[in-house]
Amino acid sequence: MKLRRWTAVAAVALATVTALNTLPATAGRPYDPTAQSLGTLGLRHGLHVGTAVDMAALNDPADPRYRELAASEFASVTAENVMKWESLEPTRGSYDWAAADELVAFAKRNRQSVRGHVLVWHNQLPGWLTSGVEDGSISTQELRELLRNHITTVVSRYRGKIWQWDVVNEAVSDPWDTPSTLHYKGFWAEHLGPGYIADAFRWARAADPRALLFYNDYNIEAFGSGDPADDKTQFVYDMAKRLRAEGVPIDGVGSQGHLGTQYGNYDTLQVAAALKRFAALGLATAFTEVDVRSRLTDGVQAGDSEEINPRLQASAANFSVLMKACLAVRSCLSYTVWGFTDRHSWVPGWFDDPPEGLATLYDEDYQPKRAFYEIKSDLIFAGPPYVLPRAIHKPRRAG
């Protein structure tokens, strides 16, 4: 299915003058912010606008546009998959650093910061680890040591090269899980108990005193009931507050920002209010995996503009809500989209019943969508007194 021509028609045409990215403005050549990249515009506010990078796409000689945009449009990059445990250590004791090293080198060449993703997650673990725990050949104590060694090895290798690490990812359940009362979920909680979270942050800090260390999760864009039994944002807030009080070196909370146009979602003031509450704990914040997917109905797949256009408009509104909230709160240091083109989006492969897509800033032909121009205009028109330079966050030492 191709939706290229429809998303291209929906995009607002803006002129791009490459020379203005490098030449100073003069009376005869005034500064044109529409010619600047998202990354450049974000850095006016100290905000790093970034993208997750698919290394296969980056290295595809038949698709040079992907590399061009990854290098030129964004101020930071995140490894979509190649820093996850199953990629780094597919065989026990044997690390494959090639792809992760390549991304770090790519960022250095293009003067981009790097978000490390991810040190501890219950998914995409190597088979030798999960099967060893299942058959009893890896004991609980050995599992804890394996986790400590993994964190220490990975963070030490990239010491001084990673700006923000997602240390622990998606440790909290959802209200629709069983049991419905929110709790710590997944492989690590089941086998090591929730104490692994504090351990992971302490081990990461010992390996790199300068990286900012984040807890990362989805569905925490705004507060709901305020009851930690069913409000995931409140649960994560209480967890972060407790970790800080215990001297755990957690520096920030990342809200993934995976949204869908079929849901109610939130307004800018709701999201900004959540960011401010985390900031009041002394934490940095970030939007770490932003995309806005839509249902690919029969009408959408048939190219019906009456079905496509409302989805593109709703997508733009949701991207913009997160961007404006981030700009409004000085603790929000970065805004990362989880892939920038529908050509290489993870969404259709994951959400296929019913099918979903249209989740990124560019269509399959790399034409910017309305969402691209909306967040670009947010960056252009933002300024004092309501948008100020980002707050400075220093890495927290272990207490």
NORCOR-V199966 format. One record per residue. N is the residue number from 1. SS is DSSP state (~ for helix, > for strand, _ for the rest). OMEGA is omega as a letter, one per 20 degrees, with the letter a starting at -180 (NA if undefined). D_CENTER is the distance of its C-alpha to the mean C-alpha in whole Angstrom. Layout:
[[N;SS;OMEGA;D_CENTER] [N;SS;OMEGA;D_CENTER]]
This chain:
[[1;_;r;27] [2;_;r;26] [3;_;a;25] [4;~;a;25] [5;~;a;28] [6;~;r;27] [7;~;r;24] [8;~;r;25] [9;~;a;28] [10;~;a;26] [11;_;r;24] [12;_;a;26] [13;_;r;27] [14;_;a;27] [15;_;r;29] [16;_;r;27] [17;_;a;29] [18;~;a;28] [19;~;a;31] [20;~;r;29] [21;~;a;26] [22;_;a;29] [23;_;r;32] [24;_;r;33] [25;_;r;33] [26;_;r;37] [27;_;a;40] [28;_;r;40] [29;_;a;36] [30;_;r;34] [31;_;r;31] [32;_;a;29] [33;~;a;25] [34;~;r;25] [35;~;a;25] [36;_;r;22] [37;_;r;19] [38;~;a;16] [39;~;r;15] [40;~;a;18] [41;~;r;19] [42;~;a;16] [43;~;r;17] [44;_;a;20] [45;_;a;19] [46;_;a;17] [47;_;r;14] [48;>;r;12] [49;>;a;10] [50;>;r;8] [51;>;r;8] [52;>;a;7] [53;>;r;11] [54;_;a;13] [55;~;r;16] [56;~;r;19] [57;~;a;18] [58;~;a;18] [59;_;a;21] [60;_;a;23] [61;_;r;26] [62;_;a;27] [63;_;a;23] [64;~;a;24] [65;~;r;22] [66;~;a;18] [67;~;a;19] [68;~;a;20] [69;~;r;18] [70;~;a;15] [71;~;a;17] [72;~;a;18] [73;_;a;16] [74;_;a;13] [75;_;r;13] [76;>;r;11] [77;>;r;9] [78;>;r;8] [79;>;r;10] [80;_;a;9] [81;_;a;12] [82;_;r;15] [83;_;r;14] [84;_;a;14] [85;~;a;18] [86;~;r;19] [87;~;a;19] [88;~;a;20] [89;_;a;23] [90;_;r;24] [91;>;a;27] [92;_;r;28] [93;_;a;29] [94;>;a;28] [95;_;r;25] [96;_;a;23] [97;_;a;22] [98;~;a;22] [99;~;r;19] [100;~;r;17] [101;~;a;19] [102;~;r;19] [103;~;r;16] [104;~;r;17] [105;~;r;20] [106;~;r;18] [107;~;r;16] [108;~;r;19] [109;~;a;22] [110;_;r;19] [111;_;r;19] [112;_;r;15] [113;>;a;13] [114;>;r;11] [115;>;r;8] [116;>;a;10] [117;>;j;9] [118;>;a;11] [119;>;a;14] [120;>;r;15] [121;_;a;14] [122;_;r;17] [123;_;r;16] [124;_;r;17] [125;_;r;19] [126;_;a;22] [127;~;a;25] [128;~;a;28] [129;~;a;26] [130;~;r;26] [131;~;r;29] [132;~;r;31] [133;~;a;30] [134;~;a;31] [135;~;r;34] [136;_;r;35] [137;_;r;35] [138;_;a;32] [139;_;r;33] [140;~;r;31] [141;~;r;32] [142;~;r;31] [143;~;r;28] [144;~;r;27] [145;~;r;28] [146;~;r;26] [147;~;r;23] [148;~;a;24] [149;~;r;25] [150;~;r;22] [151;~;a;20] [152;~;a;22] [153;~;a;23] [154;~;a;19] [155;~;r;19] [156;~;a;22] [157;~;a;22] [158;_;r;19] [159;_;r;20] [160;_;a;20] [161;_;a;18] [162;_;r;14] [163;_;a;13] [164;>;r;11] [165;>;r;11] [166;>;a;9] [167;>;r;13] [168;>;a;13] [169;>;r;11] [170;_;a;12] [171;_;a;16] [172;>;a;17] [173;_;r;19] [174;_;a;19] [175;_;a;22] [176;_;r;23] [177;_;r;23] [178;_;i;27] [179;_;a;28] [180;_;r;26] [181;_;a;26] [182;_;a;23] [183;_;r;23] [184;>;a;21] [185;_;r;21] [186;~;a;20] [187;~;a;22] [188;~;r;22] [189;~;a;23] [190;~;a;26] [191;~;a;27] [192;~;a;26] [193;_;a;26] [194;_;r;23] [195;_;r;25] [196;~;a;22] [197;~;r;20] [198;~;r;22] [199;~;a;23] [200;~;r;20] [201;~;r;19] [202;~;r;22] [203;~;r;22] [204;~;r;19] [205;~;r;21] [206;~;a;24] [207;~;r;23] [208;_;a;21] [209;_;a;22] [210;_;a;20] [211;_;r;16] [212;>;a;14] [213;>;a;14] [214;>;q;11] [215;>;a;11] [216;>;r;8] [217;>;r;9] [218;_;a;10] [219;_;r;13] [220;_;a;13] [221;_;a;13] [222;_;r;16] [223;_;r;19] [224;_;a;22] [225;_;a;25] [226;_;r;25] [227;_;a;26] [228;_;r;24] [229;_;a;26] [230;_;r;24] [231;_;a;21] [232;~;r;18] [233;~;r;17] [234;~;r;20] [235;~;a;20] [236;~;r;17] [237;~;a;18] [238;~;r;22] [239;~;a;20] [240;~;r;19] [241;~;r;22] [242;~;r;24] [243;~;r;22] [244;~;a;23] [245;~;a;26] [246;_;r;27] [247;_;r;26] [248;_;a;23] [249;_;r;21] [250;_;a;17] [251;_;a;16] [252;>;r;13] [253;>;r;11] [254;>;r;7] [255;>;a;8] [256;_;r;5] [257;_;r;7] [258;>;a;9] [259;>;r;12] [260;>;a;16] [261;_;r;19] [262;_;a;21] [263;_;r;20] [264;_;a;21] [265;_;a;18] [266;_;r;18] [267;_;a;20] [268;~;a;18] [269;~;r;21] [270;~;a;20] [271;~;r;16] [272;~;r;17] [273;~;r;20] [274;~;r;17] [275;~;a;15] [276;~;r;19] [277;~;r;20] [278;~;r;17] [279;~;r;18] [280;_;r;22] [281;_;a;21] [282;_;a;21] [283;_;r;17] [284;>;r;14] [285;>;r;11] [286;>;r;8] [287;>;a;6] [288;>;a;2] [289;>;a;3] [290;>;r;6] [291;>;a;9] [292;>;a;13] [293;>;r;15] [294;>;r;19] [295;>;r;22] [296;_;a;24] [297;_;r;27] [298;~;r;30] [299;~;r;31] [300;~;a;27] [301;~;r;28] [302;_;r;31] [303;_;a;30] [304;_;a;31] [305;~;r;30] [306;~;r;31] [307;~;a;28] [308;~;a;26] [309;~;r;26] [310;~;r;25] [311;~;r;22] [312;~;r;21] [313;~;r;22] [314;~;r;20] [315;~;r;17] [316;~;a;17] [317;~;a;18] [318;~;r;15] [319;~;a;13] [320;~;r;15] [321;~;a;16] [322;~;r;12] [323;~;a;13] [324;~;r;16] [325;~;r;15] [326;~;r;13] [327;~;a;16] [328;~;a;19] [329;_;a;17] [330;_;r;18] [331;_;a;16] [332;>;a;12] [333;>;a;12] [334;>;a;9] [335;>;a;7] [336;>;r;5] [337;>;a;6] [338;_;a;6] [339;_;a;9] [340;_;a;12] [341;>;r;15] [342;~;r;16] [343;~;a;18] [344;~;a;16] [345;_;r;14] [346;_;a;13] [347;~;a;14] [348;~;r;18] [349;~;a;18] [350;~;a;17] [351;_;a;18] [352;>;a;22] [353;_;j;24] [354;_;a;24] [355;>;r;23] [356;>;a;19] [357;>;a;18] [358;_;a;18] [359;_;a;14] [360;_;a;13] [361;_;a;14] [362;>;r;17] [363;_;a;19] [364;_;r;21] [365;_;r;23] [366;_;r;20] [367;_;a;22] [368;>;r;20] [369;_;r;20] [370;~;a;20] [371;~;r;17] [372;~;a;16] [373;~;r;20] [374;~;a;19] [375;~;r;16] [376;~;r;18] [377;~;r;21] [378;~;a;19] [379;~;a;18] [380;~;a;22] [381;~;a;24] [382;_;r;22] [383;_;a;24] [384;_;j;26] [385;_;a;27] [386;_;r;24] [387;_;a;22] [388;_;r;22] [389;_;a;21] [390;_;r;18] [391;_;r;19] [392;_;r;20] [393;_;r;19] [394;_;a;20] [395;_;a;20] [396;_;r;21] [397;_;r;24] [398;_;a;25] [399;_;NA;28]]
